[in-house]
Amino acid sequence: MAERLIEARGLQTYYGASHILRGIDFHVDRGETIGLMGRNGMGKSTLLKSLMGIVRPRAGSVEVKGRTTLGRPAYEAAQLGIAYVPEGRGIFGNLSVKENLLMAARPGTQGQRDWTYERVLETFPRLRERLGHGGQQLSGGEQQMLTIGRALMTNPDVLILDEATEGLAPLVAREIWRICGLIRESGISSVIVDKAWKHVTQVSDRNVILVKGEVVYEGSSGDLRSQPQLLGHYLGV
């Protein structure tokens, strides 16, 4: 049995009176990459924020490595090895690229230091060319590379990537997908949210589709690609 890194059961999450997540069960095992899909407004980002502790579900449970984190601050999930790359990136615009990376550097939960400063720069050669630039001086694609690189500097067990290529030019998006493949090969578990289902299924092992805050499909990438009618029904493909 693979090690269970994140397990959520029966999540009921609201924004005010709006009921967003409706009894969701979701898990992440060590070494697997999960594609989290659904149309806009179906609860994908809310699920990620509920897992991290940024939004507190009204009911259900969340465990990270067997430790209950529901109701705990988000930094505790980070300390347990979960790295979160939010939609909108969230880099420090007043810090340089180098400072953004180095401020996040630390060994992982098992003392691993696989993702060093030099390895991140080798993986993202464009960042090496921008080390002295402030975060606000970078293009959208460069900011996305920086926020992923910064997350990797924490040597996480799980990388959560919300809207991996949203708003990026095709060439830059292709580079991000290449990086997602490298992260998978490195053994880090990932949860990837993106509208480009073809690219997601090329790097994912398992896929979960949400509709109105409920899981309506869960299965392998091969199984999902073989069901165009399902893709059309749930994703509007």
C-alpha positions in Angstrom: 0.0 0.0 0.0 1.2 3.5 -0.9 1.7 5.9 1.9 -1.3 8.2 2.3 0.0 11.8 2.5 -3.3 13.7 2.5 -6.8 12.3 3.3 -10.0 14.4 3.4 -13.3 12.9 4.2 -16.8 14.4 4.0 -15.7 18.0 3.4 -18.6 20.5 3.7 -17.3 23.9 2.9 -19.3 27.2 2.7 -18.6 30.8 1.8 -21.2 32.5 4.0 -24.5 30.9 3.0 -23.1 29.4 -0.2 -22.6 25.7 0.1 -19.5 25.0 -2.1 -18.1 21.5 -1.2 -20.7 18.9 -0.6 -19.3 15.9 1.2 -16.1 15.5 -0.8 -13.7 12.6 -0.1 -10.2 13.2 -1.6 -6.7 11.7 -1.0 -3.1 11.9 -2.2 -0.7 9.1 -2.0 3.1 9.3 -2.0 4.5 9.6 -5.5 1.2 10.1 -7.4 0.2 13.0 -9.6 -3.5 13.9 -9.5 -5.4 16.1 -12.1 -8.2 18.0 -10.4 -10.7 19.1 -13.1 -14.0 20.8 -13.5 -15.6 23.9 -15.1 -15.2 27.3 -13.4 -17.0 27.6 -10.1 -17.2 23.9 -9.4 -15.1 24.0 -6.1 -11.6 23.1 -7.2 -9.8 26.0 -5.6 -12.1 25.7 -2.5 -11.0 22.1 -2.1 -7.3 23.0 -2.3 -7.8 25.8 0.2 -9.8 23.5 2.5 -6.9 21.0 2.4 -4.4 23.7 3.3 -6.4 25.3 6.1 -6.9 28.6 4.2 -10.6 28.0 4.3 -12.1 26.0 7.2 -14.8 23.4 6.3 -17.8 23.3 8.5 -17.8 19.5 8.6 -15.5 16.6 7.6 -11.9 15.8 8.3 -8.5 16.5 6.9 -5.3 14.6 7.8 -1.8 15.2 6.5 0.4 12.2 7.1 -2.1 10.9 9.6 -2.2 14.1 11.6 -5.4 16.0 11.9 -5.1 19.5 10.4 -8.7 20.6 10.1 -9.1 23.9 11.8 -5.3 24.4 12.1 -3.5 27.3 10.5 -2.1 26.8 6.9 1.5 27.0 8.0 1.1 23.7 9.9 0.2 22.0 6.6 3.3 23.6 5.0 5.4 22.3 7.9 4.1 18.8 7.2 5.5 19.0 3.7 2.6 20.5 1.6 3.7 23.3 -0.8 0.8 25.4 -2.3 1.1 27.4 -5.5 -2.1 29.5 -5.5 -3.9 30.9 -8.5 -2.4 34.4 -8.9 1.0 33.1 -7.9 1.6 35.2 -4.8 5.3 36.0 -5.2 6.9 38.9 -3.3 7.1 41.6 -5.8 9.5 43.8 -3.8 12.1 41.0 -3.5 14.4 39.9 -6.3 14.1 36.5 -7.9 17.1 35.3 -5.9 15.6 36.5 -2.6 12.2 34.9 -3.4 14.0 31.6 -3.9 16.4 31.7 -1.0 13.9 32.8 1.6 12.0 29.6 1.0 15.0 27.2 1.1 14.8 24.5 3.7 15.1 20.7 4.0 12.1 18.6 3.6 10.2 16.7 6.4 12.7 13.8 6.2 15.7 16.0 5.9 15.8 15.7 2.1 17.6 18.5 0.2 17.0 17.3 -3.3 15.8 20.6 -4.6 18.7 23.0 -4.1 19.0 26.6 -5.3 21.3 25.4 -8.1 18.9 22.6 -9.2 16.0 25.0 -9.4 18.0 27.4 -11.6 19.0 24.4 -13.8 15.4 23.5 -14.1 14.3 27.1 -14.8 17.1 28.6 -16.8 15.1 31.7 -17.4 15.1 32.5 -13.7 19.0 32.4 -13.8 18.8 35.2 -16.3 16.5 37.3 -14.0 18.1 36.8 -10.6 18.5 40.5 -9.9 15.1 41.4 -11.2 12.3 42.2 -8.7 9.3 39.9 -8.8 7.1 42.7 -10.2 9.4 43.0 -13.2 8.8 39.5 -14.4 6.4 38.4 -17.1 3.4 36.2 -16.1 5.2 33.1 -17.2 8.4 34.0 -15.3 6.3 34.7 -12.2 4.8 31.2 -12.5 8.2 29.6 -12.9 9.4 31.6 -9.8 6.5 30.5 -7.6 6.9 26.9 -8.6 10.7 27.1 -8.0 10.1 28.7 -4.7 7.7 25.9 -3.7 10.3 23.3 -4.7 12.9 25.0 -2.5 10.9 23.8 0.5 11.6 20.2 -0.7 7.9 19.3 -0.3 6.3 15.9 -0.2 3.2 17.3 -2.1 3.0 20.2 -4.5 -0.4 21.7 -5.1 -0.6 23.8 -8.2 -3.7 25.8 -8.8 -4.3 26.9 -12.5 -0.9 25.8 -13.7 -0.9 27.6 -17.0 -3.8 30.1 -16.7 -3.2 33.1 -18.9 0.2 32.0 -20.2 1.4 32.1 -23.8 1.5 28.6 -25.5 5.3 28.4 -25.5 5.5 29.3 -21.8 2.6 26.9 -20.9 4.6 24.1 -22.7 7.5 24.9 -20.5 5.4 24.7 -17.4 4.1 21.2 -18.5 7.6 20.1 -19.0 8.4 21.1 -15.4 5.4 19.3 -14.1 6.7 16.1 -15.8 10.1 16.6 -14.1 8.5 17.1 -10.8 6.6 13.8 -11.2 9.8 12.0 -12.2 11.5 13.4 -9.0 8.9 11.5 -6.9 7.1 14.5 -5.4 3.3 14.0 -5.3 1.3 16.7 -7.1 -2.2 18.0 -7.4 -2.6 20.0 -10.6 -5.6 22.1 -11.5 -5.8 23.3 -15.1 -8.3 23.6 -17.9 -6.0 21.9 -20.5 -7.2 18.4 -19.8 -5.0 16.8 -22.5 -1.8 18.2 -20.9 -3.0 17.3 -17.4 -3.7 13.7 -18.3 -0.2 13.4 -19.9 1.4 14.0 -16.5 -1.2 12.7 -14.1 -1.8 9.2 -12.7 -5.3 9.7 -11.5 -8.0 12.3 -12.2 -10.8 13.7 -10.2 -13.7 15.8 -11.7 -15.8 18.1 -9.6 -19.3 19.3 -10.5 -21.1 21.7 -8.1 -18.9 20.7 -5.2 -19.2 16.9 -5.6 -16.9 14.3 -7.1 -18.5 12.9 -10.2 -15.6 11.0 -11.7 -12.3 9.5 -10.4 -10.1 7.3 -12.6 -6.8 6.9 -14.4 -5.7 9.2 -17.2 -6.0 6.4 -19.8 -9.6 5.7 -18.7 -10.5 9.4 -18.9 -9.0 9.9 -22.3 -11.0 6.9 -23.6 -14.3 8.5 -22.7 -14.8 11.6 -24.9 -18.5 11.7 -24.0 -17.6 12.1 -20.3 -15.1 14.8 -21.1 -17.7 16.7 -23.1 -20.4 16.3 -20.5 -18.4 17.4 -17.5 -15.7 19.7 -19.0 -17.4 21.1 -22.1 -14.7 19.7 -24.4 
